[in-house]
Amino acid sequence: MKIARDGKWFYHGTPIPRKEMVCLFASTLTRRADGSYWLVTPSEQGRIEVEDVPFLAVELFTCGSGREMVFSFRTNVDEIVTLDQDHPLRIVCNKDGTPPYLTVREGLEARLTRSVYYELVALGLEETVDGERLYGVWSNGIFFPLGRLETVV
């Protein structure tokens, strides 16, 4: 089995067309200490290839405003994950502008789709943290930086 970068699941090279089946497989997905991904049920287990991360964050929900805001995301397998201490963002700094990753559960992440990332950025705020100007979002009382702001002289 394989999960492509675009979130599609494959079995022997053929896409799995039923979302319910993908959601069932996703519920058994784990990641081992060596970084490998496995589908684990009480009766069997099998390794699965993952091109990037297993999930995509495809929808953003908010409530509150400013520092009282709470962000939640729906994944492509219909899990709802709230941005908080146990489910932080991981920013990857590279030239292609890859959107951040969100911890879904231990060892498993979702990459924010570009549209969800742009929606998140549009709701961001400027904050000074340890003397550094940062741009990011508040969720559940925690500031999650999205990037540094340059000082214009």
MITIKE-828581 format. One record per residue (C-alpha): residue number from 0; residue in three letters; x, y, z. Coordinates in nm, 2 decimals, decimal comma, m for minus. Example, Ala and Ser with C-alpha at 12.3 -4.5 7.8 and 13.67 -1.06 7.14 Angstrom:
0 | ALA | 1,23 | m0,45 | 0,78
1 | SER | 1,37 | m0,11 | 0,71
***
This chain:
0 | MET | 0,00 | 0,00 | 0,00
1 | LYS | 0,10 | 0,36 | m0,06
2 | ILE | m0,01 | 0,71 | 0,03
3 | ALA | 0,09 | 0,96 | m0,24
4 | ARG | 0,19 | 1,32 | m0,17
5 | ASP | m0,15 | 1,44 | m0,28
6 | GLY | m0,33 | 1,23 | m0,01
7 | LYS | m0,45 | 0,95 | m0,24
8 | TRP | m0,43 | 0,60 | m0,11
9 | PHE | m0,32 | 0,31 | m0,34
10 | TYR | m0,33 | m0,07 | m0,31
11 | HIS | m0,10 | m0,25 | m0,56
12 | GLY | m0,08 | 0,06 | m0,77
13 | THR | m0,45 | 0,11 | m0,80
14 | PRO | m0,63 | 0,41 | m0,62
15 | ILE | m0,87 | 0,31 | m0,34
16 | PRO | m1,19 | 0,48 | m0,46
17 | ARG | m1,40 | 0,44 | m0,14
18 | LYS | m1,34 | 0,71 | 0,12
19 | GLU | m1,49 | 0,49 | 0,39
20 | MET | m1,22 | 0,23 | 0,32
21 | VAL | m0,94 | 0,49 | 0,33
22 | CYS | m1,08 | 0,63 | 0,66
23 | LEU | m1,08 | 0,27 | 0,80
24 | PHE | m0,72 | 0,21 | 0,70
25 | ALA | m0,62 | 0,56 | 0,83
26 | SER | m0,77 | 0,47 | 1,18
27 | THR | m0,52 | 0,18 | 1,20
28 | LEU | m0,21 | 0,38 | 1,08
29 | THR | 0,08 | 0,41 | 1,32
30 | ARG | 0,44 | 0,53 | 1,29
31 | ARG | 0,73 | 0,34 | 1,44
32 | ALA | 1,05 | 0,49 | 1,60
33 | ASP | 1,25 | 0,42 | 1,28
34 | GLY | 1,01 | 0,65 | 1,09
35 | SER | 0,83 | 0,37 | 0,90
36 | TYR | 0,45 | 0,37 | 0,87
37 | TRP | 0,24 | 0,06 | 0,95
38 | LEU | m0,13 | m0,04 | 0,94
39 | VAL | m0,19 | m0,23 | 1,26
40 | THR | m0,50 | m0,43 | 1,35
41 | PRO | m0,54 | m0,68 | 1,63
42 | SER | m0,49 | m0,97 | 1,39
43 | GLU | m0,23 | m0,84 | 1,14
44 | GLN | 0,01 | m0,56 | 1,04
45 | GLY | 0,16 | m0,44 | 0,72
46 | ARG | 0,40 | m0,17 | 0,62
47 | ILE | 0,28 | 0,12 | 0,41
48 | GLU | 0,48 | 0,36 | 0,20
49 | VAL | 0,41 | 0,73 | 0,26
50 | GLU | 0,56 | 0,98 | 0,01
51 | ASP | 0,54 | 1,29 | 0,24
52 | VAL | 0,29 | 1,26 | 0,53
53 | PRO | m0,02 | 1,05 | 0,55
54 | PHE | m0,28 | 1,32 | 0,58
55 | LEU | m0,38 | 1,66 | 0,44
56 | ALA | m0,55 | 1,94 | 0,64
57 | VAL | m0,83 | 2,03 | 0,39
58 | GLU | m1,06 | 2,26 | 0,59
59 | LEU | m1,01 | 2,53 | 0,86
60 | PHE | m1,25 | 2,62 | 1,14
61 | THR | m1,22 | 2,90 | 1,38
62 | CYS | m1,39 | 3,04 | 1,68
63 | GLY | m1,30 | 3,35 | 1,89
64 | SER | m1,07 | 3,63 | 1,79
65 | GLY | m0,73 | 3,77 | 1,85
66 | ARG | m0,55 | 3,59 | 2,13
67 | GLU | m0,87 | 3,40 | 2,22
68 | MET | m0,89 | 3,23 | 1,88
69 | VAL | m0,91 | 2,86 | 1,84
70 | PHE | m0,82 | 2,69 | 1,51
71 | SER | m0,93 | 2,34 | 1,42
72 | PHE | m0,86 | 2,15 | 1,10
73 | ARG | m1,05 | 1,87 | 0,92
74 | THR | m0,82 | 1,62 | 0,75
75 | ASN | m0,89 | 1,43 | 0,42
76 | VAL | m0,99 | 1,13 | 0,64
77 | ASP | m1,24 | 1,35 | 0,83
78 | GLU | m1,05 | 1,37 | 1,16
79 | ILE | m1,09 | 1,71 | 1,34
80 | VAL | m0,77 | 1,83 | 1,50
81 | THR | m0,75 | 2,14 | 1,71
82 | LEU | m0,42 | 2,34 | 1,70
83 | ASP | m0,29 | 2,32 | 2,06
84 | GLN | 0,01 | 2,21 | 2,27
85 | ASP | m0,04 | 1,84 | 2,17
86 | HIS | m0,11 | 1,92 | 1,81
87 | PRO | 0,14 | 2,19 | 1,70
88 | LEU | 0,24 | 2,32 | 1,36
89 | ARG | 0,58 | 2,23 | 1,21
90 | ILE | 0,72 | 2,49 | 0,97
91 | VAL | 0,95 | 2,37 | 0,69
92 | CYS | 1,17 | 2,64 | 0,56
93 | ASN | 1,25 | 2,57 | 0,19
94 | LYS | 1,24 | 2,75 | m0,14
95 | ASP | 0,91 | 2,60 | m0,27
96 | GLY | 0,71 | 2,75 | 0,01
97 | THR | 0,57 | 2,42 | 0,15
98 | PRO | 0,28 | 2,48 | 0,39
99 | PRO | 0,32 | 2,38 | 0,75
100 | TYR | 0,25 | 2,04 | 0,89
101 | LEU | 0,00 | 1,97 | 1,18
102 | THR | 0,05 | 1,69 | 1,43
103 | VAL | m0,26 | 1,47 | 1,41
104 | ARG | m0,16 | 1,21 | 1,65
105 | GLU | 0,17 | 1,07 | 1,78
106 | GLY | 0,41 | 1,04 | 1,49
107 | LEU | 0,14 | 1,13 | 1,23
108 | GLU | 0,11 | 1,46 | 1,05
109 | ALA | m0,11 | 1,64 | 0,81
110 | ARG | 0,02 | 1,89 | 0,55
111 | LEU | m0,20 | 2,20 | 0,53
112 | THR | m0,33 | 2,23 | 0,17
113 | ARG | m0,22 | 2,56 | 0,01
114 | SER | m0,57 | 2,71 | 0,03
115 | VAL | m0,60 | 2,62 | 0,40
116 | TYR | m0,25 | 2,76 | 0,46
117 | TYR | m0,35 | 3,09 | 0,29
118 | GLU | m0,67 | 3,11 | 0,50
119 | LEU | m0,46 | 3,06 | 0,81
120 | VAL | m0,21 | 3,33 | 0,71
121 | ALA | m0,49 | 3,57 | 0,64
122 | LEU | m0,60 | 3,53 | 1,01
123 | GLY | m0,25 | 3,58 | 1,15
124 | LEU | m0,12 | 3,85 | 1,38
125 | GLU | 0,21 | 4,02 | 1,44
126 | GLU | 0,37 | 3,95 | 1,78
127 | THR | 0,70 | 4,02 | 1,95
128 | VAL | 0,84 | 3,71 | 2,12
129 | ASP | 1,18 | 3,74 | 2,30
130 | GLY | 1,25 | 4,07 | 2,11
131 | GLU | 1,18 | 3,92 | 1,77
132 | ARG | 0,90 | 4,03 | 1,54
133 | LEU | 0,70 | 3,72 | 1,44
134 | TYR | 0,39 | 3,66 | 1,23
135 | GLY | 0,16 | 3,38 | 1,35
136 | VAL | m0,16 | 3,27 | 1,50
137 | TRP | m0,30 | 3,22 | 1,85
138 | SER | m0,49 | 2,90 | 1,93
139 | ASN | m0,59 | 2,78 | 2,27
140 | GLY | m0,38 | 3,05 | 2,43
141 | ILE | m0,06 | 2,95 | 2,25
142 | PHE | 0,12 | 3,15 | 1,98
143 | PHE | 0,22 | 2,95 | 1,68
144 | PRO | 0,47 | 3,14 | 1,46
145 | LEU | 0,44 | 3,11 | 1,09
146 | GLY | 0,75 | 3,32 | 1,01
147 | ARG | 0,98 | 3,61 | 1,10
148 | LEU | 0,90 | 3,97 | 1,01
149 | GLU | 1,19 | 4,18 | 0,87
150 | THR | 1,26 | 4,51 | 1,02
151 | VAL | 1,24 | 4,79 | 0,76
152 | VAL | 1,49 | 5,07 | 0,81
***
